[in-house]
Every structure is written in structure tokens, then in C-alpha cells.
């Protein structure tokens, strides 16, 4: 099943639902590339806008407000458009930061590279202080 293959995915679209991940120019993005998630179903409204002056529809599909990517035919939701932080020209999603900080916590190092137990900076070989 999809959940066994990739438990962090939302799976494949159910029958009768079309899902596309599009870039800012409304072109389908390649596998693994994050874009805006658009969905087509019989309930899509033609008059909906995203509140920022951009069309929230394309080719009969409705923008969900989510960013995501497709990998091996499965959809992954990376974050909400209203939660994204743009840093250095890159879209950064809260979930990415949470995962990165979780890895830092698991490694025993603080985000600034200090070993919490010894106070040594990563790779420096010197004590701190």
C-alpha cells in the first residue's frame, strides 16, 4: 500500500480527482520538485481567488494553498503557502526546520554547532570558553 511505501506521503489521488503540482508559471514540476498543489474535482469553484491577487485556479483545477511534490506517483505535502518563509531566495517550510532541529537534538549538538556536553564546537577540536 501507499502508506507502507512512504508513510509520510498522502498517497495517490482517489478516482475522479486530478492532482497536479505546478510551478509559479503554472507548469507541471518534475518528480521531487516542490510546487503549488492544484486539485480538480466536481466541487471546484470558478470564482475563488487566493487573496493575494493571483488566480487560484488553472485548467479547471483549484489551488489548495499547499506546497508539495510528487515522488514515485505519491503526493507529499511540504507545507502551507501561508506558513512558508522565504530565506535567501529559498522557500523554507516549518516542517523542514522542525526536522532539522530534531536531527540537531538527536546528535547532542546545539544549533550553533556546540556539543552540549563538552562545550566544544563541531570539528574545531577546541573547548569553548
C-alpha positions in Angstrom: 0.0 0.0 0.0 1.0 3.7 -0.3 1.3 4.0 3.4 3.8 1.2 3.7 5.8 2.5 0.7 6.0 6.1 2.1 4.2 6.7 5.4 4.9 10.5 5.1 3.0 10.8 1.8 -0.7 11.4 1.4 -0.8 8.7 -1.3 -2.3 8.9 -4.7 -5.4 10.8 -5.7 -8.7 8.8 -5.4 -10.6 8.0 -8.6 -12.3 11.1 -10.1 -9.8 13.5 -8.5 -6.9 15.0 -10.5 -3.9 16.4 -8.7 -1.1 18.4 -10.3 1.9 20.1 -8.7 2.7 23.3 -10.6 5.4 26.0 -10.6 4.8 29.7 -10.4 4.3 29.8 -14.2 1.6 27.0 -13.9 3.7 24.3 -15.5 3.9 20.8 -14.0 7.1 20.4 -12.0 9.3 17.3 -12.3 9.2 14.5 -9.7 10.8 15.5 -6.4 10.4 19.3 -7.1 8.2 21.3 -4.8 5.4 23.3 -6.3 1.8 24.5 -5.6 -0.7 21.7 -5.3 -3.8 22.0 -7.6 -6.8 19.7 -7.4 -9.7 19.1 -9.8 -12.9 17.6 -8.6 -16.6 18.3 -9.3 -16.7 20.8 -6.3 -14.1 23.3 -7.6 -15.4 26.9 -7.7 -14.6 29.1 -10.7 -14.7 32.3 -8.7 -12.2 31.5 -6.0 -9.0 33.7 -5.6 -6.1 33.2 -3.2 -6.4 36.6 -1.5 -3.1 37.8 -3.0 -4.4 38.8 -6.4 -3.3 35.5 -8.0 -5.7 33.2 -9.7 -6.4 30.2 -7.5 -7.5 28.1 -10.5 -5.8 26.8 -13.5 -7.1 24.4 -16.2 -10.2 23.7 -14.1 -8.1 22.9 -11.0 -8.2 24.6 -7.6 -5.1 25.7 -5.7 -5.3 24.1 -2.3 -3.0 26.6 -0.5 -0.4 23.8 -0.1 3.0 23.2 -1.4 4.1 19.7 -2.2 5.9 17.4 -4.5 5.3 14.1 -6.2 7.7 11.2 -5.9 7.1 7.8 -7.5 3.5 8.7 -8.1 2.8 9.6 -4.5 1.9 13.1 -3.3 3.8 14.7 -0.4 2.6 17.9 1.3 5.6 20.1 2.2 3.7 22.9 3.9 1.1 25.6 3.6 1.7 28.7 1.4 0.8 31.0 4.3 3.4 29.3 6.5 6.4 29.4 4.1 9.3 31.6 5.0 11.5 32.9 2.1 15.2 33.0 3.2 17.9 33.6 0.7 15.5 33.2 -2.2 14.6 29.7 -1.0 11.2 28.5 0.3 11.6 27.2 3.8 8.8 25.3 5.4 8.3 24.9 9.2 8.3 21.1 8.9 11.8 21.2 7.4 13.0 23.4 10.3 11.4 21.0 12.8 13.1 18.0 11.2 16.5 19.8 11.1 16.2 20.8 14.7 15.1 17.3 15.6 18.3 15.9 14.0 20.4 18.5 15.9 18.7 17.4 19.2 19.4 13.8 18.4 23.0 14.5 17.6 23.6 16.1 21.0 24.7 19.4 19.4 23.1 22.8 19.7 22.1 24.6 16.6 25.2 26.8 16.8 27.4 23.7 16.5 28.4 23.4 20.2 28.5 19.9 21.8 26.1 20.4 24.7 28.0 18.0 26.9 31.6 19.3 26.4 31.1 22.8 25.0 33.4 22.0 22.1 32.5 23.4 18.6 31.9 20.8 15.9 35.0 20.0 14.1 37.1 22.5 15.9 38.8 20.3 18.4 38.9 23.2 20.8 36.9 23.7 24.0 34.5 26.7 24.3 35.0 29.4 26.9 
